[in-house]
Amino acid sequence: MTIKRRDFLKKAGTGAAGVAALGACGSEGGAAAGQTGGIDGPRVDWRLATSFPPSLDLLHGAGVRVARRVEELSGGNFTIRVYAAGEIVPALQVMDAVMQGTVQCGVSPGYYYIGKNPALAFDTAIPFGLTTRQQYAWMTHGGGLDLINAIYADFGIISFVANSTGGQMGGWFREPVNSLSELAGLRFRIPGIGGEIMSRLGVTVQNLGAPEIYPALERGAIDATEWVGPYDDEKLGFYQVAKNYYYPGWWEPGVTMGLLINLEAYNELPTVYQHILQAVAGETFADRLAAYDHANPLALQRLVRDHGVIVREYSPDIMDAAWRESNAFLEEQSAADATFRRVHESYKAFRETQWSYARGNELAYQNSALSRT
C-alpha cells in the first residue's frame, strides 16, 4: 500500500496496531493492583543495565518497569537496581556486562551484538521482516525465542522478550536523499543488518549509542542517523540539526528486545522468582508497545507543526535496491553459517505464512479503511 506524504502525516494521529493478547498485561497506572502482598522467598538483590539514557523514558523505562514489578510481585523480596547507559557500562556493552556477571540482567537489542553472532539480529529485527505483532508471535509461538536462546546460551545468557518500539522510522538526513545515487558516501549511524545493507548501497556506516548520536550529527561527524521513531527522536533533538525525516524504516519494521539474564544467576533463583521475571517481561513488552503506539503519532505531528520537519518517503529505486541487497545478504549469511541458516529458515517460513494471511484480510481492511479517512 502506497501512502503519500500528506496522507502519512494526517493518518499519524490515528494511532497504530495493538499487540497479541497476553496473559498478564499490566500498565504503568495499574501495575500496583497486581501486588501480591508478599511471597515466602529469600532476599535477592540484582543489578540491571540498559542501553539507553534516562531521558528515553520508554526504552530505559522498560528496565525500570521490570524492576518495579518484580519487587511488587515478590513482596519486596526480589529487588533490582537499574542503571542507564554509561553508568556501569556503555550502551553497546550491556550483553558483555550480563555475560561477565557485572550485572545480573540488562535490557538491550540483540542486533547490537551481531559481531558475537550474526543471528542475534533476529532477536530484534531484520530488513523487510515481520511486523511487531508477527515478530512477537514468531518469538513466543513459532519457536523463535528457543532458537535465539540457544545462541545466547553459548554466552551464558537467557532472554525473555521484554521491550518493543513498534515499527521504526527511516532516519534523519541533513539533506534530502532523492535517489539511490545520493546515498553514496553518506555517513549514516545505523546498527544491525540494516547497517550491512546500507553499506552495500554505498553508505559509510557507524554504530553509536544514543548519548553519542546528537553530538556526532551536530558536529558533522555523521550526515544522517536513524534511531527509533518520533517520540524518542524528538527527545534526542535530531530535528535541531537535520530536518528531513524519512520513512519507511524498512530495516526495522517490527522490533523486539530482550531482558538478557545471566544464566547462572537465573538458575540460582527460586522457581517462583523465575516465573515472576518471565511474566513481568511479557507484560512489559505489551505495555511498551502500547505506549509507543500512543506516543509516536502525537510526536510526529509536533515535529512537523512546531519544528518544521519535512517527512519524506524513500524513493522507489532505494527501496528496490534495499530489498534486493537485503535478500542477497540473508541468503549469503545462511550459506556461510549453519546457525544463521537454522534461524533464518524458521523466520522465513513463518514470514511466508504471516504475509500470506496479511495480504488478504488485514491489507484489504487497511486499504479500505485508511483510504476513507
C-alpha positions in Angstrom: 0.0 0.0 0.0 1.4 3.4 -1.0 0.8 6.3 1.3 1.6 9.8 0.2 3.4 12.2 2.5 0.3 14.3 3.1 -1.8 11.2 3.9 1.0 9.8 6.1 1.0 12.9 8.3 -2.8 13.0 8.5 -3.0 9.4 9.5 -0.3 9.7 12.1 -2.9 11.0 14.5 -4.9 7.8 14.3 -2.6 5.5 16.3 -1.1 2.2 15.4 -1.7 -1.5 15.7 -2.0 -3.2 19.1 -0.4 -6.4 20.3 -1.5 -10.0 20.5 -3.2 -10.9 23.7 -1.0 -11.7 26.7 -1.9 -13.5 29.9 -0.7 -10.7 32.2 -0.9 -7.2 30.7 -0.2 -4.7 33.5 0.1 -1.0 32.8 2.0 1.9 34.4 -1.0 3.1 36.2 -2.5 -0.2 37.2 0.6 -2.3 38.0 0.3 -1.9 41.7 -3.0 -3.7 41.6 -1.1 -6.9 40.9 1.0 -6.6 44.1 0.8 -9.9 46.0 1.5 -8.6 49.4 4.4 -10.9 50.0 6.0 -14.2 48.8 7.8 -16.6 51.1 11.1 -16.4 49.4 14.7 -15.4 50.0 16.1 -11.9 49.7 17.6 -11.3 46.3 19.3 -8.1 45.1 20.2 -7.7 41.4 21.5 -5.1 39.1 20.1 -4.3 35.6 21.8 -2.2 32.9 20.0 -0.7 29.9 21.4 0.5 26.6 19.6 3.8 26.9 19.8 7.2 28.8 17.1 8.0 31.4 15.7 10.7 29.0 14.3 7.9 26.8 11.7 7.1 29.3 10.0 4.3 27.4 13.2 2.5 26.4 15.2 2.9 29.6 11.9 2.8 31.4 11.4 -0.8 30.4 14.1 -1.7 32.7 12.7 0.5 35.4 9.3 -1.1 35.0 10.7 -4.6 35.2 12.4 -3.8 38.4 9.3 -2.2 40.0 7.0 -5.1 39.0 9.5 -7.7 40.2 9.7 -6.0 43.6 5.9 -5.7 43.8 5.2 -9.3 42.8 7.8 -10.7 45.2 6.5 -8.6 48.1 9.8 -6.7 48.2 12.0 -9.7 48.5 13.4 -9.6 45.0 14.8 -6.1 44.1 16.6 -4.9 41.0 18.6 -1.7 40.8 18.6 -0.1 37.3 21.5 1.6 35.7 21.3 3.7 32.5 23.8 3.5 29.6 27.2 4.7 30.8 26.6 4.3 34.5 28.2 0.9 34.6 28.9 0.0 31.0 28.5 1.9 27.7 25.3 1.4 25.7 26.7 -1.2 23.4 28.3 -3.4 26.1 25.2 -4.5 28.1 25.4 -8.0 26.8 29.1 -8.2 27.8 28.2 -7.0 31.3 25.5 -9.7 31.6 27.9 -12.4 30.3 30.6 -11.4 32.8 28.2 -11.1 35.8 28.9 -7.4 36.2 25.1 -7.1 36.2 22.7 -9.9 36.5 20.4 -8.7 33.7 20.0 -6.0 31.1 17.6 -4.5 28.5 19.3 -4.2 25.1 18.5 -5.1 21.5 20.2 -8.3 20.2 21.3 -6.7 16.9 23.8 -4.6 18.8 25.8 -7.8 19.2 25.9 -9.3 15.7 29.6 -9.2 16.0 29.3 -12.1 18.5 26.8 -14.0 16.4 25.1 -12.6 13.2 21.9 -14.5 14.0 21.3 -12.3 17.1 19.8 -9.8 14.6 16.7 -11.9 14.6 16.3 -11.1 18.3 15.4 -7.6 17.3 14.6 -7.1 13.6 15.8 -7.7 10.1 15.3 -5.7 6.9 11.9 -6.3 5.3 11.0 -8.6 8.1 8.0 -9.2 10.3 5.8 -6.6 11.9 6.0 -6.3 15.7 2.9 -8.5 16.2 4.3 -11.1 13.8 7.8 -10.9 15.3 6.4 -11.5 18.8 4.3 -14.4 17.5 7.3 -16.0 15.9 9.3 -15.5 19.1 6.7 -16.8 21.5 4.7 -19.3 19.5 6.8 -20.0 16.4 10.0 -21.3 18.1 12.0 -18.1 17.6 12.9 -17.5 21.2 14.1 -21.1 21.6 16.4 -20.6 18.6 17.6 -17.2 20.0 18.2 -18.6 23.4 20.2 -21.5 22.0 22.6 -18.8 20.8 22.5 -16.7 24.0 23.3 -19.9 25.9 26.7 -20.0 24.3 27.4 -16.7 26.1 25.8 -17.8 29.5 22.6 -15.8 28.9 18.9 -16.5 28.7 16.5 -13.9 27.3 12.8 -13.1 27.5 11.1 -10.6 25.2 10.5 -7.5 27.3 10.5 -4.4 25.2 9.3 -3.1 21.8 9.2 0.2 19.9 6.9 -1.0 17.2 7.8 -0.3 13.6 10.5 2.3 13.3 11.1 5.3 11.0 13.7 5.6 8.3 16.1 8.2 9.7 17.1 11.8 9.8 19.2 13.4 7.0 20.8 16.8 6.9 20.0 17.0 3.1 17.3 15.3 1.1 18.2 11.9 -0.5 16.2 11.8 -3.7 17.7 8.7 -5.3 20.0 5.7 -4.7 23.0 7.5 -6.2 22.7 10.2 -3.5 23.2 7.7 -0.7 26.7 7.0 -1.9 29.3 8.4 0.6 26.9 9.5 3.3 28.0 8.8 6.8 25.0 7.1 8.5 24.5 5.8 12.0 22.6 2.6 11.7 23.2 -0.8 13.5 22.4 -4.4 12.8 21.8 -5.9 9.4 20.3 -2.6 8.3 23.8 -1.2 8.6 25.2 -4.1 6.5 22.6 -3.3 3.7 23.3 0.4 3.8 26.9 -0.3 3.4 26.2 -2.3 0.3 24.3 0.7 -1.0 27.4 2.9 -0.7 26.8 4.3 2.8 29.6 4.7 5.3 28.0 3.1 8.4 28.6 3.9 12.1 27.1 2.3 15.1 26.7 4.7 18.0 24.9 4.5 21.3 22.0 7.0 22.0 24.1 9.5 24.0 26.7 9.8 21.2 24.4 10.4 18.2 23.3 14.0 18.6 26.9 15.3 19.2 28.1 13.4 16.1 25.3 14.7 14.0 25.7 18.3 15.3 29.5 18.5 14.6 29.1 16.8 11.2 30.8 13.6 12.0 27.8 11.9 10.5 25.4 13.1 7.8 22.3 11.1 8.9 21.1 8.9 11.7 18.3 6.5 12.5 17.1 5.9 16.0 13.6 4.7 16.8 10.6 6.9 15.9 9.0 10.3 16.5 8.7 10.1 20.3 12.3 9.2 21.1 13.7 11.1 18.2 12.1 14.3 19.4 13.6 13.8 22.8 17.0 13.4 21.4 16.6 16.6 19.4 17.7 15.4 15.9 15.3 17.9 14.3 17.5 20.7 15.5 20.2 19.6 13.1 18.5 17.5 10.4 15.1 18.4 9.1 14.5 15.6 6.6 12.7 12.6 8.3 12.4 9.5 6.1 10.0 6.6 6.0 9.6 3.6 6.0 12.1 2.1 8.4 12.5 -0.9 6.1 15.3 -2.4 8.2 13.2 -2.4 11.5 9.6 -2.9 10.6 8.9 -4.7 13.8 11.1 -4.6 16.9 11.5 -6.8 19.9 14.1 -6.5 22.7 15.1 -9.0 25.3 15.6 -8.9 29.1 19.0 -10.5 28.9 19.7 -12.5 32.1 22.9 -14.1 33.3 22.1 -17.8 33.1 23.9 -18.8 36.2 22.2 -16.1 38.2 18.8 -17.1 36.8 19.3 -20.8 37.6 20.1 -19.9 41.2 16.7 -18.2 41.6 13.8 -19.9 43.3 11.3 -21.1 40.6 8.7 -18.6 41.7 11.2 -15.7 41.0 12.0 -17.2 37.6 8.3 -17.2 36.8 7.9 -13.6 38.0 10.7 -12.5 35.7 9.0 -14.2 32.7 5.6 -12.8 33.5 7.0 -9.3 34.0 8.9 -9.4 30.8 5.7 -10.3 28.9 3.6 -7.6 30.4 6.4 -5.0 30.0 6.6 -5.8 26.3 2.8 -5.2 25.9 2.9 -2.0 27.9 5.9 -0.5 26.0 4.3 -1.3 22.6 1.1 0.3 23.6 2.9 3.3 24.9 4.8 3.8 21.7 1.6 3.4 19.6 0.1 6.1 21.7 3.1 8.5 21.8 4.5 8.3 18.2 1.7 9.8 16.2 1.4 12.8 18.5 5.2 13.3 18.5 5.2 13.2 14.7 2.6 15.9 14.5 4.6 18.1 16.9 7.8 17.6 14.8 6.1 18.8 11.7 3.9 21.5 13.2 6.3 23.0 15.7 9.8 22.2 14.4 9.5 22.4 10.6 10.4 18.8 10.0 9.8 17.5 6.5 8.6 13.9 6.3 9.8 12.2 3.1 9.4 8.8 1.6 12.3 6.8 0.4 12.4 6.7 -3.4 11.4 3.5 -5.3 15.0 2.9 -6.5 16.3 3.0 -2.9 13.6 0.6 -1.8 14.2 -1.8 -4.7 17.9 -1.8 -4.1 17.4 -2.3 -0.4 15.0 -5.2 -1.0 17.5 -6.9 -3.4 20.5 -6.5 -1.2 18.7 -7.5 1.9 17.6 -10.8 0.5 21.0 -11.4 -1.0 22.7 -10.8 2.3 20.4 -13.1 4.2 20.9 -15.9 1.7 24.7 -15.4 1.8 24.8 -15.5 5.6 22.7 -18.6 5.6 25.0 -20.3 3.2 28.1 -19.4 5.3 26.8 -20.0 8.8 24.7 -23.1 9.9 23.3 -21.3 13.0 22.2 -18.3 10.9 20.7 -20.6 8.4 18.7 -22.5 11.0 17.2 -19.3 12.5 16.6 -17.7 9.0 14.8 -20.8 7.7 12.4 -20.7 10.7 11.9 -17.0 10.4 11.4 -17.1 6.6 8.8 -19.9 6.8 6.9 -18.1 9.5 7.0 -14.9 7.5 5.7 -16.6 4.4 2.6 -17.8 6.3 2.1 -14.5 8.1 2.4 -12.4 4.9 0.1 -14.6 3.0 -2.6 -14.0 5.6 -1.8 -10.3 6.0 -2.1 -9.8 2.2 -5.7 -10.9 2.4 -7.7 -9.9 5.4 -5.5 -7.2 7.1 -4.3 -5.5 4.0 -7.8 -5.4 2.5 -9.1 -3.8 5.6 -6.3 -1.2 5.8 -6.6 -0.3 2.2 -10.3 0.2 2.6 -10.4 1.9 6.0 -7.4 4.2 5.7 -8.4 5.5 2.2 -11.7 6.7 3.8 -10.2 9.0 6.4 
